[in-house]
Every structure is written in C-alpha cells, then in structure tokens.
C-alpha cells in the first residue's frame, strides 16, 4: 500500500474505506468538474483551497452541485452565499449545494478541530 494512502478496516459485510492524498499540486488539478466524479468525496486543507486557481475551485464547486462531497479543513471562503446550511458547533458548517454538500471545518492552532467521518 502506498505511504500516502490511509486504509480503514471495515466491520463484517461493510465496504472498506480509502483516503488517498493527491500527488499532484492543487494548482494543477482539473478545471472540469467531471474530473472529480470518480471520487466519493474530496478533502482539502484551507491552504489548498486558497492556493487552488479559481477555475479549479469552480470545478470543485460544480462537482458538489452535481452530487459530490467536499470537505475543507481550515479557514476558507466557499462560494456558499445564500445556500441552506447547518452549523454543527461553532466551527463546523455543512452547506447544501445542488445535489451535494460541502463541509467547512475551521480550526486554529490554539483550539484544534478533531473530525470523525462515518457513513450511515
């Protein structure tokens, strides 16, 4: 197994989970939302989101609108103005865009954020 891959063991009868880190710099990611459709979700840091070109951020948002899941861990400005959203604590927001959702999990050095992600 590659060193940049996290593997989650499953309970009997459940699918296994993989979390793989991209080896490509975010500045070179696809500018088409179709480039992300093979993934169940995309997870970025706030720094990655800010470093991504506008066309990449737009493609990721279109991916969410088409039913994808996006998690941004760290301070970021998502194109979420006017969208329905739910606050889950003071630094976790879930935005519903089209058929998908985006999660913004903000944290800082003094008061870190711990996430546990599970599927129903």
Residue pairs with C-beta under 8 A, 6 or more apart in sequence:
1 7
2 20
4 20
4 21
4 23
5 18
5 19
5 20
5 21
6 18
6 19
6 20
7 16
7 17
7 18
8 16
8 17
8 18
8 19
9 16
10 16
10 17
17 119
19 43
22 29
26 44
26 48
26 51
26 52
26 56
27 51
27 52
27 53
27 56
29 35
29 52
29 56
29 59
30 36
30 56
30 59
31 53
31 55
31 56
31 58
31 59
32 59
33 59
33 60
33 62
33 63
33 65
33 66
33 68
35 59
36 42
36 59
36 60
36 63
36 68
37 63
37 66
37 68
39 68
40 69
41 68
41 69
41 70
41 71
42 60
42 63
42 68
42 69
42 70
42 71
43 70
43 71
43 72
43 73
44 52
44 60
44 70
44 71
44 72
44 73
44 76
45 72
45 73
45 74
46 72
46 73
46 74
46 75
46 76
46 106
47 74
49 57
49 72
49 74
49 76
49 78
50 76
52 60
57 79
58 79
60 68
60 70
61 70
61 78
61 79
61 97
61 102
63 70
63 100
64 70
64 97
64 98
64 100
64 101
64 102
65 97
65 98
65 99
65 100
66 98
66 99
66 100
67 98
67 99
67 100
68 100
69 100
69 101
69 102
69 103
70 100
70 101
70 102
70 103
71 102
71 103
71 105
71 115
71 117
72 78
72 102
72 103
72 104
72 105
73 105
73 107
73 113
73 115
74 105
74 106
74 107
75 106
76 104
76 106
78 95
78 102
78 104
80 95
80 97
80 102
80 104
83 95
83 96
83 97
84 95
84 96
85 93
85 94
85 95
85 96
86 93
86 94
87 93
88 94
91 105
91 106
91 107
91 113
92 103
92 104
92 105
92 106
92 113
93 103
93 104
94 101
94 102
94 103
95 101
95 102
95 103
95 104
105 113
105 115
106 113
107 113
